[in-house]
Amino acid sequence: MSHYFINDKTLEDDKIYFNYTLNNLTYNFVSNSGVFSHGHVDYATNILLSNMPEINGSLLDLGCGYGVIGIVLKKQNNLEKVTMADINARALDCARENCRINHVDAEIIESDCFSNI
């Protein structure tokens, strides 16, 4: 059985492009099969982002998936540095593309929890 917290190379690509709006800013995202919350921003992530206080400095988005939290917080707060890490290579490919699409500079690392951080 496939899970988003593993690298399942047997899954067929199923890229979905969609928009997400928060605080009058619209973000464009791509997700793929085998990635958490495929094709939409999940309810809990939306609640988190909608209620985050202003932050500054650096951010580690551990288990970043396709990059929603890191990208939105970087844009909303103009953070100095964002590092995104995930074990799922397919999710990281989407995170890279989403950073490019949304004009966000972030360090993206393949890592099983803190193993490569």
C-alpha positions in Angstrom: 0.0 0.0 0.0 1.3 3.4 -0.9 1.6 6.3 1.5 2.8 9.9 1.1 5.6 9.3 3.6 7.5 6.9 1.4 9.0 7.0 -2.1 6.6 4.9 -4.2 8.1 4.9 -7.7 5.3 2.5 -9.0 2.7 5.3 -8.9 1.6 6.8 -12.2 2.0 10.6 -12.5 -1.3 12.5 -11.8 -0.3 16.1 -11.6 -3.0 18.5 -10.7 -2.6 22.3 -10.9 -4.7 24.4 -8.6 -4.9 27.9 -6.9 -5.1 28.7 -3.2 -5.9 32.2 -1.8 -5.0 33.5 1.6 -5.1 37.1 2.8 -5.8 38.4 -0.7 -2.7 36.6 -2.2 -3.3 33.8 -4.6 -0.8 31.0 -4.9 -0.5 28.5 -7.7 0.4 24.9 -6.8 1.0 21.6 -8.5 0.6 18.3 -6.6 1.0 14.7 -7.8 -0.2 11.2 -6.9 1.5 9.8 -3.8 1.7 13.3 -2.2 -0.3 14.4 0.9 -3.4 16.4 0.1 -3.3 15.8 -3.6 -5.0 18.6 -5.6 -6.0 20.9 -2.7 -4.8 22.5 0.5 -6.2 20.4 3.3 -8.5 21.8 6.0 -6.0 21.6 8.9 -3.2 23.4 6.8 -5.7 26.1 5.9 -6.6 26.6 9.6 -2.9 26.8 10.5 -2.1 29.3 7.8 -5.2 31.4 8.5 -4.3 31.7 12.2 -0.5 32.0 12.1 0.9 35.1 13.8 3.5 37.1 12.0 6.9 35.4 12.1 10.4 36.4 11.1 13.8 34.9 10.6 14.2 31.3 9.3 11.7 28.5 8.9 12.2 24.7 8.6 9.2 23.1 7.0 9.8 19.4 8.0 7.6 17.1 6.0 6.9 19.9 3.6 5.0 17.8 1.0 4.5 19.9 -2.1 5.5 23.1 -0.1 2.4 24.9 0.8 3.3 26.0 4.3 6.9 27.0 3.5 5.8 28.9 0.4 2.9 30.7 2.0 4.8 31.7 5.2 7.8 32.9 3.1 5.5 35.2 1.0 3.3 36.3 3.9 6.2 37.1 6.2 9.1 37.8 3.9 11.3 35.3 5.8 15.0 35.4 5.5 15.4 31.7 4.8 13.1 28.8 4.3 14.3 25.2 4.3 11.8 22.5 3.1 12.5 18.8 3.8 10.6 15.6 3.0 11.3 12.0 2.5 9.1 11.8 -0.6 11.0 12.7 -3.7 7.9 13.2 -5.8 6.6 15.7 -3.2 10.0 17.5 -3.4 9.8 17.7 -7.2 6.4 19.4 -6.7 7.9 21.7 -4.0 10.7 22.8 -6.3 8.2 23.5 -9.1 5.9 25.4 -6.7 8.7 27.5 -5.4 9.5 28.4 -9.0 5.9 29.1 -9.9 5.4 31.3 -6.8 8.8 33.1 -7.0 10.0 31.7 -3.6 13.6 31.0 -2.9 13.9 28.0 -0.6 16.5 25.3 0.2 14.9 21.9 -0.6 16.3 18.7 1.0 15.4 15.1 0.8 15.5 13.9 4.4 13.9 11.3 6.6 13.0 13.6 9.6 16.3 15.2 10.6 18.7 12.7 9.0 20.0 15.1 6.3 19.4 18.4 8.1 
